[in-house]
Amino acid sequence: MFFHKDEQLETLGDRILEQTWAEFPGLARNQISLTWLVYDPPAPINTGGAISPTEFWQYSPRGYSYRGGGAHLSRQRG
């Protein structure tokens, strides 16, 4: 995985998903996915292609990912 898990994003991401399911009870757990990436300063984005692919892959942004499914959120991440 090219991002590393972040506890704050995990907490917020889980909360967002739980609130979404509360607001839309007909939305099944396998009908939604969420990926959230945070590039902390100095961010290698919006460089107009000024960095090489090799340099880009040296960065490891913080992230959160949920890909849907029936199990509890903590078993679906990653």
C-alpha positions in Angstrom: 0.0 0.0 0.0 1.5 3.3 -0.9 0.0 5.2 2.0 0.4 4.6 5.7 -2.6 4.3 8.1 -3.2 7.2 10.4 -5.2 6.8 13.6 -6.9 10.2 13.3 -8.0 9.5 9.8 -9.2 6.0 10.8 -11.4 7.5 13.5 -12.8 10.2 11.3 -13.3 7.9 8.3 -15.1 5.4 10.4 -17.3 8.2 11.9 -18.1 9.5 8.4 -19.2 6.0 7.2 -21.3 5.3 10.3 -23.0 8.7 9.9 -23.6 8.0 6.2 -25.2 4.7 6.9 -27.4 6.3 9.7 -28.5 8.9 7.2 -29.1 6.4 4.4 -30.1 3.1 6.0 -30.8 1.5 2.6 -27.2 1.9 1.6 -25.6 -1.5 2.0 -22.0 -1.7 3.4 -20.8 -3.1 0.0 -22.3 -0.1 -1.9 -19.7 2.4 -0.7 -16.0 2.8 -0.6 -13.9 5.6 0.7 -10.2 6.5 0.2 -8.7 9.5 1.9 -5.2 10.6 1.3 -3.4 13.5 3.1 -0.1 14.8 1.7 1.5 16.8 4.5 3.8 19.7 3.6 5.8 19.9 1.6 3.3 18.2 -0.6 4.6 16.8 -3.9 1.3 17.6 -5.7 0.4 20.4 -8.1 4.0 20.5 -9.4 3.0 20.5 -13.0 4.9 17.2 -13.5 8.1 18.7 -12.0 8.9 15.6 -10.0 9.9 12.3 -11.5 7.9 9.1 -10.9 10.8 7.8 -8.8 10.7 10.9 -6.5 6.9 10.7 -6.3 7.0 7.1 -5.0 9.4 8.2 -2.2 6.4 10.0 -0.5 4.1 8.0 1.8 1.0 10.1 2.5 -1.3 9.4 5.4 -4.4 7.6 4.4 -7.6 5.8 5.1 -9.4 3.2 3.0 -12.7 1.3 3.2 -13.7 -0.9 0.4 -17.1 -2.1 1.4 -18.2 -5.4 2.8 -20.3 -6.9 5.5 -17.7 -7.2 8.3 -16.9 -4.5 10.9 -15.0 -1.5 9.5 -11.7 -2.3 11.2 -11.6 -5.6 9.3 -12.1 -4.0 5.9 -9.4 -1.4 5.9 -6.1 -1.6 4.1 
